[in-house]
Amino acid sequence: MPVLAPNASEYFAFSLANAGNCTWVLSFEQHRGAGDLHLVTWGCAQGTATSSGLHPTFSRFAGLTPPPGGGQYTRELQFASCHNNGTGDQVVSLGKIAVVTSGTGSAYYQFSPQVTLHSQETLTYVKGAGFTVFDSSGLPKSSSSHS
């Protein structure tokens, strides 16, 4: 279960091995509160990645007031998709970036399988179903039980 900790230093992120053109979208459930005071909201983010490396998905906690009752926030990934719009292959994974508290660097924690997407293929994650690669026709190509 991909989850972000309740601080502003963690992001969901895609890792791309090559320069290219990949579009991504994700949705998450945000839990706030403690004890009997609990609130669930939803959020989403989308974007395009054209360079190799890590691509944060604007899913971090920032500027949030403390929840009622002194509880904490968490964000749980519900859906993620990364589509290779390029003409060449793209090696993709999904994970989270955690910034080191000293501010001197960050670490990438991969929680998807690393997959090669051919042109027009898509890697998806659905909570409860795991990761699936869809071919250019939209048909499941391979599946993994990583959920």
OpenMM code with the backbone's topology and positions (N, CA, C; nanometers):
from openmm import Vec3, app, unit

residues = "MET PRO VAL LEU ALA PRO ASN ALA SER GLU TYR PHE ALA PHE SER LEU ALA ASN ALA GLY ASN CYS THR TRP VAL LEU SER PHE GLU GLN HIS ARG GLY ALA GLY ASP LEU HIS LEU VAL THR TRP GLY CYS ALA GLN GLY THR ALA THR SER SER GLY LEU HIS PRO THR PHE SER ARG PHE ALA GLY LEU THR PRO PRO PRO GLY GLY GLY GLN TYR THR ARG GLU LEU GLN PHE ALA SER CYS HIS ASN ASN GLY THR GLY ASP GLN VAL VAL SER LEU GLY LYS ILE ALA VAL VAL THR SER GLY THR GLY SER ALA TYR TYR GLN PHE SER PRO GLN VAL THR LEU HIS SER GLN GLU THR LEU THR TYR VAL LYS GLY ALA GLY PHE THR VAL PHE ASP SER SER GLY LEU PRO LYS SER SER SER SER HIS SER".split()
positions = [
    Vec3(0.0841, -0.1166, 0.0000),
    Vec3(0.0000, 0.0000, 0.0000),
    Vec3(0.0894, 0.1240, 0.0000),
    Vec3(0.1012, 0.1933, -0.1129),
    Vec3(0.1827, 0.3146, -0.1197),
    Vec3(0.1212, 0.4290, -0.0390),
    Vec3(0.1958, 0.4769, 0.0617),
    Vec3(0.1473, 0.5814, 0.1508),
    Vec3(0.2567, 0.6855, 0.1698),
    Vec3(0.2165, 0.8133, 0.1792),
    Vec3(0.3084, 0.9207, 0.2142),
    Vec3(0.2952, 0.9510, 0.3625),
    Vec3(0.4074, 0.9778, 0.4255),
    Vec3(0.4096, 1.0161, 0.5661),
    Vec3(0.3535, 1.1572, 0.5820),
    Vec3(0.3129, 1.1919, 0.7036),
    Vec3(0.2509, 1.3222, 0.7259),
    Vec3(0.3505, 1.4363, 0.7398),
    Vec3(0.4234, 1.4647, 0.6353),
    Vec3(0.5154, 1.5781, 0.6376),
    Vec3(0.5314, 1.6315, 0.4957),
    Vec3(0.6012, 1.7402, 0.4811),
    Vec3(0.6148, 1.8041, 0.3494),
    Vec3(0.7368, 1.7552, 0.2725),
    Vec3(0.7990, 1.6472, 0.3179),
    Vec3(0.9226, 1.6046, 0.2522),
    Vec3(0.9083, 1.4748, 0.1739),
    Vec3(0.7862, 1.4277, 0.1500),
    Vec3(0.7659, 1.3074, 0.0705),
    Vec3(0.6719, 1.3375, -0.0460),
    Vec3(0.7036, 1.2801, -0.1615),
    Vec3(0.6262, 1.2970, -0.2835),
    Vec3(0.6097, 1.1603, -0.3487),
    Vec3(0.4953, 1.1335, -0.4117),
    Vec3(0.4889, 1.0240, -0.5071),
    Vec3(0.5682, 1.0700, -0.6290),
    Vec3(0.6365, 0.9767, -0.6961),
    Vec3(0.7211, 1.0147, -0.8089),
    Vec3(0.7326, 0.9016, -0.9098),
    Vec3(0.7514, 0.9375, -1.0347),
    Vec3(0.7850, 0.8420, -1.1405),
    Vec3(0.9329, 0.8558, -1.1710),
    Vec3(0.9968, 0.7435, -1.2001),
    Vec3(1.1355, 0.7429, -1.2444),
    Vec3(1.1376, 0.7000, -1.3904),
    Vec3(1.2045, 0.7792, -1.4738),
    Vec3(1.2195, 0.7475, -1.6161),
    Vec3(1.3668, 0.7280, -1.6470),
    Vec3(1.3988, 0.6219, -1.7192),
    Vec3(1.5380, 0.5925, -1.7517),
    Vec3(1.5882, 0.6749, -1.8700),
    Vec3(1.4966, 0.7173, -1.9567),
    Vec3(1.5374, 0.7858, -2.0794),
    Vec3(1.4602, 0.9162, -2.0968),
    Vec3(1.5167, 1.0070, -2.1746),
    Vec3(1.4402, 1.1237, -2.2170),
    Vec3(1.3311, 1.0746, -2.3110),
    Vec3(1.2200, 1.1401, -2.3114),
    Vec3(1.1087, 1.0989, -2.3965),
    Vec3(0.9878, 1.1842, -2.3676),
    Vec3(0.8701, 1.1269, -2.3825),
    Vec3(0.7467, 1.2002, -2.3572),
    Vec3(0.6487, 1.1060, -2.2889),
    Vec3(0.6373, 1.1186, -2.1582),
    Vec3(0.5453, 1.0355, -2.0808),
    Vec3(0.4474, 1.1260, -2.0068),
    Vec3(0.3200, 1.0935, -2.0159),
    Vec3(0.2200, 1.1654, -1.9380),
    Vec3(0.1790, 1.0774, -1.8204),
    Vec3(0.1515, 1.1408, -1.7084),
    Vec3(0.1162, 1.0661, -1.5883),
    Vec3(-0.0029, 1.1327, -1.5192),
    Vec3(-0.0740, 1.0515, -1.4431),
    Vec3(-0.1840, 1.0992, -1.3607),
    Vec3(-0.1900, 1.0095, -1.2379),
    Vec3(-0.2278, 1.0656, -1.1251),
    Vec3(-0.2488, 0.9845, -1.0060),
    Vec3(-0.3586, 1.0448, -0.9212),
    Vec3(-0.4189, 0.9597, -0.8404),
    Vec3(-0.5168, 1.0076, -0.7425),
    Vec3(-0.4845, 0.9428, -0.6091),
    Vec3(-0.5170, 1.0151, -0.5020),
    Vec3(-0.4843, 0.9662, -0.3683),
    Vec3(-0.5957, 1.0033, -0.2722),
    Vec3(-0.6008, 0.9290, -0.1633),
    Vec3(-0.6943, 0.9527, -0.0561),
    Vec3(-0.6162, 1.0143, 0.0588),
    Vec3(-0.6647, 1.1233, 0.1119),
    Vec3(-0.5962, 1.1901, 0.2231),
    Vec3(-0.6775, 1.1689, 0.3502),
    Vec3(-0.6114, 1.1161, 0.4526),
    Vec3(-0.6755, 1.0927, 0.5815),
    Vec3(-0.6216, 1.1957, 0.6802),
    Vec3(-0.7122, 1.2593, 0.7540),
    Vec3(-0.6720, 1.3563, 0.8545),
    Vec3(-0.7470, 1.3274, 0.9838),
    Vec3(-0.6799, 1.3518, 1.0955),
    Vec3(-0.7483, 1.3447, 1.2231),
    Vec3(-0.6918, 1.2406, 1.3159),
    Vec3(-0.7587, 1.2285, 1.4297),
    Vec3(-0.7190, 1.1336, 1.5327),
    Vec3(-0.8430, 1.0949, 1.6112),
    Vec3(-0.8431, 0.9741, 1.6632),
    Vec3(-0.9553, 0.9295, 1.7448),
    Vec3(-1.0850, 0.9313, 1.6662),
    Vec3(-1.1883, 0.9919, 1.7264),
    Vec3(-1.3196, 0.9982, 1.6625),
    Vec3(-1.3294, 1.1059, 1.5550),
    Vec3(-1.2345, 1.1981, 1.5540),
    Vec3(-1.2344, 1.3041, 1.4536),
    Vec3(-1.1508, 1.2591, 1.3345),
    Vec3(-1.2173, 1.2203, 1.2260),
    Vec3(-1.1462, 1.1677, 1.1104),
    Vec3(-1.2125, 1.2198, 0.9838),
    Vec3(-1.1330, 1.2698, 0.8918),
    Vec3(-1.1832, 1.3250, 0.7673),
    Vec3(-1.1056, 1.2635, 0.6517),
    Vec3(-1.1778, 1.2224, 0.5490),
    Vec3(-1.1151, 1.1672, 0.4292),
    Vec3(-1.1478, 1.2593, 0.3126),
    Vec3(-1.0455, 1.3015, 0.2401),
    Vec3(-1.0630, 1.3802, 0.1192),
    Vec3(-0.9822, 1.3151, 0.0078),
    Vec3(-1.0025, 1.3590, -0.1142),
    Vec3(-0.9332, 1.3019, -0.2278),
    Vec3(-0.8587, 1.4107, -0.3033),
    Vec3(-0.7518, 1.3708, -0.3687),
    Vec3(-0.6748, 1.4642, -0.4482),
    Vec3(-0.6220, 1.3962, -0.5726),
    Vec3(-0.5780, 1.4752, -0.6682),
    Vec3(-0.5200, 1.4185, -0.7893),
    Vec3(-0.4129, 1.5130, -0.8420),
    Vec3(-0.3298, 1.4594, -0.9287),
    Vec3(-0.2239, 1.5370, -0.9923),
    Vec3(-0.1990, 1.4761, -1.1303),
    Vec3(-0.1527, 1.5589, -1.2226),
    Vec3(-0.1184, 1.5097, -1.3562),
    Vec3(-0.0071, 1.5941, -1.4136),
    Vec3(0.0622, 1.5378, -1.5121),
    Vec3(0.1706, 1.6122, -1.5724),
    Vec3(0.2356, 1.5368, -1.6863),
    Vec3(0.3423, 1.5942, -1.7377),
    Vec3(0.4198, 1.5354, -1.8467),
    Vec3(0.5667, 1.5375, -1.8077),
    Vec3(0.6354, 1.4282, -1.8353),
    Vec3(0.7791, 1.4192, -1.8099),
    Vec3(0.8500, 1.3991, -1.9431),
    Vec3(0.9537, 1.4798, -1.9682),
    Vec3(1.0256, 1.4693, -2.0954),
    Vec3(1.1736, 1.4381, -2.0777),
    Vec3(1.2217, 1.4356, -1.9545),
    Vec3(1.3637, 1.4075, -1.9311),
    Vec3(1.3783, 1.2826, -1.8455),
    Vec3(1.4972, 1.2261, -1.8462),
    Vec3(1.5220, 1.1101, -1.7614),
    Vec3(1.5343, 1.1560, -1.6162),
    Vec3(1.5211, 1.0610, -1.5237),
    Vec3(1.5364, 1.0929, -1.3821),
    Vec3(1.4061, 1.0829, -1.3064),
    Vec3(1.4059, 1.1429, -1.1866),
    Vec3(1.2896, 1.1394, -1.0987),
    Vec3(1.1961, 1.2567, -1.1272),
    Vec3(1.0666, 1.2290, -1.1246),
    Vec3(0.9665, 1.3308, -1.1525),
    Vec3(0.8629, 1.3327, -1.0409),
    Vec3(0.8761, 1.4258, -0.9444),
    Vec3(0.7773, 1.4377, -0.8376),
    Vec3(0.6394, 1.4706, -0.8953),
    Vec3(0.5350, 1.4257, -0.8288),
    Vec3(0.3990, 1.4403, -0.8815),
    Vec3(0.3158, 1.5445, -0.8080),
    Vec3(0.3778, 1.6395, -0.7404),
    Vec3(0.3059, 1.7468, -0.6731),
    Vec3(0.2041, 1.6921, -0.5737),
    Vec3(0.2394, 1.5845, -0.5055),
    Vec3(0.1469, 1.5181, -0.4139),
    Vec3(0.1888, 1.5324, -0.2684),
    Vec3(0.2856, 1.6189, -0.2403),
    Vec3(0.3353, 1.6303, -0.1036),
    Vec3(0.2417, 1.7146, -0.0182),
    Vec3(0.2616, 1.7089, 0.1126),
    Vec3(0.1880, 1.7928, 0.2061),
    Vec3(0.2597, 1.9265, 0.2151),
    Vec3(0.1894, 2.0325, 0.1961),
    Vec3(0.2501, 2.1652, 0.2095),
    Vec3(0.1427, 2.2642, 0.2507),
    Vec3(0.1716, 2.3434, 0.3510),
    Vec3(0.0804, 2.4482, 0.3930),
    Vec3(-0.0477, 2.3991, 0.4569),
    Vec3(-0.0492, 2.2774, 0.5062),
    Vec3(-0.1697, 2.2251, 0.5694),
    Vec3(-0.1701, 2.2587, 0.7179),
    Vec3(-0.2840, 2.3000, 0.7677),
    Vec3(-0.2945, 2.3249, 0.9111),
    Vec3(-0.3070, 2.1921, 0.9840),
    Vec3(-0.2637, 2.1851, 1.1085),
    Vec3(-0.2751, 2.0593, 1.1821),
    Vec3(-0.4203, 2.0130, 1.1884),
    Vec3(-0.4448, 1.8843, 1.1748),
    Vec3(-0.5823, 1.8347, 1.1773),
    Vec3(-0.6430, 1.8473, 1.3163),
    Vec3(-0.7769, 1.8434, 1.3244),
    Vec3(-0.8426, 1.8514, 1.4534),
    Vec3(-0.7982, 1.7381, 1.5454),
    Vec3(-0.7895, 1.7666, 1.6721),
    Vec3(-0.7549, 1.6628, 1.7690),
    Vec3(-0.6079, 1.6279, 1.7715),
    Vec3(-0.5240, 1.7046, 1.7015),
    Vec3(-0.3806, 1.6786, 1.7045),
    Vec3(-0.3370, 1.5562, 1.6274),
    Vec3(-0.4186, 1.5066, 1.5379),
    Vec3(-0.3837, 1.3877, 1.4612),
    Vec3(-0.2847, 1.4166, 1.3503),
    Vec3(-0.2737, 1.3222, 1.2588),
    Vec3(-0.1787, 1.3357, 1.1500),
    Vec3(-0.2485, 1.3188, 1.0162),
    Vec3(-0.1767, 1.3566, 0.9109),
    Vec3(-0.2204, 1.3356, 0.7745),
    Vec3(-0.1478, 1.2149, 0.7167),
    Vec3(-0.2145, 1.1421, 0.6317),
    Vec3(-0.1479, 1.0435, 0.5456),
    Vec3(-0.2132, 1.0534, 0.4083),
    Vec3(-0.1387, 1.0135, 0.3065),
    Vec3(-0.1930, 1.0058, 0.1718),
    Vec3(-0.1687, 0.8664, 0.1182),
    Vec3(-0.2754, 0.8021, 0.0757),
    Vec3(-0.2671, 0.6665, 0.0226),
    Vec3(-0.2995, 0.6695, -0.1266),
    Vec3(-0.2113, 0.6128, -0.2059),
    Vec3(-0.2298, 0.6102, -0.3504),
    Vec3(-0.3478, 0.5202, -0.3859),
    Vec3(-0.4380, 0.5711, -0.4698),
    Vec3(-0.5544, 0.4956, -0.5162),
    Vec3(-0.5374, 0.4510, -0.6614),
    Vec3(-0.4789, 0.5379, -0.7441),
    Vec3(-0.4625, 0.5113, -0.8863),
    Vec3(-0.3413, 0.5877, -0.9370),
    Vec3(-0.2660, 0.5263, -1.0262),
    Vec3(-0.1557, 0.5939, -1.0943),
    Vec3(-0.1435, 0.5377, -1.2347),
    Vec3(-0.1028, 0.6228, -1.3273),
    Vec3(-0.0864, 0.5821, -1.4657),
    Vec3(0.0291, 0.6600, -1.5266),
    Vec3(0.1121, 0.5925, -1.6047),
    Vec3(0.2193, 0.6572, -1.6788),
    Vec3(0.2161, 0.6019, -1.8212),
    Vec3(0.1937, 0.6902, -1.9179),
    Vec3(0.1772, 0.6504, -2.0580),
    Vec3(0.2963, 0.6996, -2.1397),
    Vec3(0.3568, 0.6084, -2.2164),
    Vec3(0.4698, 0.6432, -2.3025),
    Vec3(0.4175, 0.6959, -2.4358),
    Vec3(0.4220, 0.8285, -2.4531),
    Vec3(0.3799, 0.8917, -2.5784),
    Vec3(0.4911, 0.8944, -2.6822),
    Vec3(0.6134, 0.8610, -2.6411),
    Vec3(0.7279, 0.8686, -2.7314),
    Vec3(0.7297, 0.7569, -2.8328),
    Vec3(0.8270, 0.7641, -2.9233),
    Vec3(0.8407, 0.6618, -3.0267),
    Vec3(0.9349, 0.5498, -2.9845),
    Vec3(1.0139, 0.5726, -2.8800),
    Vec3(1.1071, 0.4710, -2.8323),
    Vec3(1.0620, 0.4095, -2.7009),
    Vec3(1.1383, 0.3112, -2.6544),
    Vec3(1.1083, 0.2448, -2.5279),
    Vec3(1.1401, 0.3368, -2.4102),
    Vec3(1.0695, 0.3159, -2.2999),
    Vec3(1.0917, 0.3920, -2.1778),
    Vec3(1.0860, 0.2962, -2.0584),
    Vec3(1.1877, 0.3007, -1.9742),
    Vec3(1.1890, 0.2208, -1.8515),
    Vec3(1.1331, 0.3078, -1.7404),
    Vec3(1.0254, 0.2604, -1.6762),
    Vec3(0.9484, 0.3397, -1.5810),
    Vec3(0.9321, 0.2647, -1.4502),
    Vec3(0.9319, 0.3385, -1.3391),
    Vec3(0.8889, 0.2826, -1.2103),
    Vec3(0.8172, 0.3924, -1.1332),
    Vec3(0.7392, 0.3505, -1.0344),
    Vec3(0.6666, 0.4417, -0.9478),
    Vec3(0.7142, 0.4210, -0.8052),
    Vec3(0.7329, 0.5294, -0.7332),
    Vec3(0.7772, 0.5199, -0.5949),
    Vec3(0.7502, 0.6494, -0.5228),
    Vec3(0.8290, 0.6741, -0.4195),
    Vec3(0.8186, 0.8028, -0.3521),
    Vec3(0.9578, 0.8563, -0.3265),
    Vec3(0.9661, 0.9891, -0.3252),
    Vec3(1.0892, 1.0586, -0.2916),
    Vec3(1.0744, 1.1058, -0.1482),
    Vec3(1.1744, 1.0767, -0.0672),
    Vec3(1.1771, 1.1253, 0.0707),
    Vec3(1.3011, 1.2115, 0.0867),
    Vec3(1.2803, 1.3371, 0.1204),
    Vec3(1.3907, 1.4295, 0.1396),
    Vec3(1.4532, 1.4031, 0.2761),
    Vec3(1.5846, 1.3916, 0.2782),
    Vec3(1.6566, 1.3702, 0.4029),
    Vec3(1.6371, 1.4920, 0.4922),
    Vec3(1.6145, 1.4694, 0.6212),
    Vec3(1.5809, 1.5795, 0.7115),
    Vec3(1.6885, 1.6868, 0.7177),
    Vec3(1.8124, 1.6515, 0.6934),
    Vec3(1.9170, 1.7537, 0.6954),
    Vec3(1.9123, 1.8420, 0.5716),
    Vec3(1.8293, 1.8036, 0.4726),
    Vec3(1.8161, 1.8830, 0.3516),
    Vec3(1.9300, 1.8645, 0.2535),
    Vec3(2.0141, 1.7642, 0.2760),
    Vec3(2.1304, 1.7472, 0.1896),
    Vec3(2.1068, 1.6488, 0.0757),
    Vec3(1.9894, 1.5920, 0.0656),
    Vec3(1.9646, 1.4973, -0.0418),
    Vec3(1.8302, 1.4311, -0.0252),
    Vec3(1.8043, 1.3343, -0.1102),
    Vec3(1.6784, 1.2623, -0.1029),
    Vec3(1.7015, 1.1177, -0.1429),
    Vec3(1.6038, 1.0342, -0.1119),
    Vec3(1.6098, 0.8925, -0.1469),
    Vec3(1.4834, 0.8568, -0.2241),
    Vec3(1.4956, 0.7641, -0.3176),
    Vec3(1.3822, 0.7162, -0.3967),
    Vec3(1.3505, 0.5753, -0.3511),
    Vec3(1.2266, 0.5547, -0.3073),
    Vec3(1.1805, 0.4239, -0.2635),
    Vec3(1.0820, 0.3715, -0.3672),
    Vec3(1.1278, 0.2759, -0.4455),
    Vec3(1.0484, 0.2218, -0.5557),
    Vec3(0.9487, 0.1207, -0.5031),
    Vec3(0.8199, 0.1353, -0.5400),
    Vec3(0.7239, 0.0332, -0.5006),
    Vec3(0.6505, -0.0288, -0.6181),
    Vec3(0.6876, 0.0041, -0.7380),
    Vec3(0.6334, -0.0675, -0.8536),
    Vec3(0.7435, -0.1527, -0.9134),
    Vec3(0.7059, -0.2506, -0.9945),
    Vec3(0.8099, -0.3182, -1.0709),
    Vec3(0.8675, -0.2186, -1.1714),
    Vec3(0.9933, -0.2339, -1.2045),
    Vec3(1.0540, -0.1521, -1.3097),
    Vec3(1.0155, -0.2175, -1.4418),
    Vec3(0.9468, -0.1445, -1.5283),
    Vec3(0.8976, -0.2025, -1.6533),
    Vec3(0.9453, -0.1216, -1.7725),
    Vec3(0.9594, -0.1895, -1.8853),
    Vec3(0.9888, -0.1226, -2.0117),
    Vec3(0.8576, -0.1028, -2.0856),
    Vec3(0.8250, 0.0236, -2.1103),
    Vec3(0.7057, 0.0565, -2.1876),
    Vec3(0.7482, 0.0851, -2.3307),
    Vec3(0.6914, 0.0116, -2.4264),
    Vec3(0.7117, 0.0429, -2.5666),
    Vec3(0.6221, 0.1617, -2.6018),
    Vec3(0.6394, 0.2165, -2.7182),
    Vec3(0.5604, 0.3310, -2.7610),
    Vec3(0.4111, 0.3036, -2.7421),
    Vec3(0.3411, 0.3989, -2.6807),
    Vec3(0.1968, 0.3965, -2.6583),
    Vec3(0.1507, 0.2931, -2.5543),
    Vec3(0.2422, 0.2390, -2.4746),
    Vec3(0.2038, 0.1488, -2.3652),
    Vec3(0.1906, 0.2280, -2.2355),
    Vec3(0.1165, 0.1707, -2.1396),
    Vec3(0.0846, 0.2403, -2.0159),
    Vec3(0.1036, 0.1482, -1.8958),
    Vec3(0.1704, 0.1991, -1.7934),
    Vec3(0.1795, 0.1313, -1.6636),
    Vec3(0.0721, 0.1915, -1.5738),
    Vec3(-0.0116, 0.1066, -1.5119),
    Vec3(-0.1134, 0.1557, -1.4200),
    Vec3(-0.1038, 0.0853, -1.2859),
    Vec3(-0.1470, 0.1576, -1.1835),
    Vec3(-0.1641, 0.1016, -1.0496),
    Vec3(-0.3067, 0.1316, -1.0060),
    Vec3(-0.3766, 0.0289, -0.9567),
    Vec3(-0.5088, 0.0455, -0.8991),
    Vec3(-0.5057, -0.0209, -0.7618),
    Vec3(-0.5445, 0.0552, -0.6584),
    Vec3(-0.5460, 0.0003, -0.5223),
    Vec3(-0.6297, -0.1277, -0.5211),
    Vec3(-0.5751, -0.2299, -0.4626),
    Vec3(-0.6446, -0.3577, -0.4530),
    Vec3(-0.6201, -0.4500, -0.5714),
    Vec3(-0.5719, -0.3952, -0.6828),
    Vec3(-0.5477, -0.4772, -0.8020),
    Vec3(-0.4001, -0.4828, -0.8391),
    Vec3(-0.3211, -0.3862, -0.7940),
    Vec3(-0.1780, -0.3859, -0.8220),
    Vec3(-0.1433, -0.3158, -0.9514),
    Vec3(-0.0309, -0.3560, -1.0101),
    Vec3(0.0247, -0.2927, -1.1294),
    Vec3(-0.0057, -0.3763, -1.2529),
    Vec3(-0.0384, -0.3087, -1.3629),
    Vec3(-0.0642, -0.3741, -1.4911),
    Vec3(-0.0051, -0.2876, -1.6018),
    Vec3(0.0503, -0.3516, -1.7028),
    Vec3(0.0955, -0.2818, -1.8228),
    Vec3(-0.0071, -0.3082, -1.9327),
    Vec3(-0.0509, -0.1996, -1.9978),
    Vec3(-0.1439, -0.2108, -2.1093),
    Vec3(-0.0700, -0.1801, -2.2391),
    Vec3(-0.0969, -0.2604, -2.3433),
    Vec3(-0.0302, -0.2392, -2.4716),
    Vec3(-0.0938, -0.1221, -2.5461),
    Vec3(-0.0458, -0.0967, -2.6676),
    Vec3(-0.0925, 0.0187, -2.7447),
    Vec3(-0.2391, 0.0059, -2.7862),
    Vec3(-0.2953, -0.1138, -2.7768),
    Vec3(-0.4375, -0.1340, -2.8075),
    Vec3(-0.5253, -0.1209, -2.6843),
    Vec3(-0.4620, -0.1024, -2.5665),
    Vec3(-0.5370, -0.0912, -2.4426),
    Vec3(-0.5655, -0.2236, -2.3747),
    Vec3(-0.5011, -0.3301, -2.4215),
    Vec3(-0.5211, -0.4626, -2.3633),
    Vec3(-0.4125, -0.4913, -2.2598),
    Vec3(-0.4459, -0.5635, -2.1524),
    Vec3(-0.3437, -0.5976, -2.0515),
    Vec3(-0.2305, -0.6773, -2.1156),
    Vec3(-0.1088, -0.6325, -2.0900),
    Vec3(0.0085, -0.6990, -2.1453),
    Vec3(0.0691, -0.7932, -2.0414),
    Vec3(0.0822, -0.7417, -1.9196),
    Vec3(0.1349, -0.8224, -1.8098),
    Vec3(0.0753, -0.7688, -1.6821),
    Vec3(0.0812, -0.8493, -1.5771),
    Vec3(0.0221, -0.8080, -1.4513),
    Vec3(0.1138, -0.8500, -1.3381),
    Vec3(0.1044, -0.7785, -1.2276),
    Vec3(0.1833, -0.8088, -1.1089),
    Vec3(0.0940, -0.7949, -0.9880),
    Vec3(0.1184, -0.8730, -0.8862),
    Vec3(0.0356, -0.8678, -0.7664),
    Vec3(0.0871, -0.7693, -0.6646),
    Vec3(0.1739, -0.6756, -0.7041),
    Vec3(0.2241, -0.5740, -0.6121),
    Vec3(0.1122, -0.4756, -0.5829),
    Vec3(0.0446, -0.4901, -0.4717),
    Vec3(-0.0650, -0.3976, -0.4416),
    Vec3(-0.0477, -0.3325, -0.3086),
] * unit.nanometer
topology = app.Topology()
chain = topology.addChain("A")
for resn in residues:
    res = topology.addResidue(resn, chain)
    for name in ("N", "CA", "C"):
        topology.addAtom(name, app.Element.getBySymbol(name[0]), res)
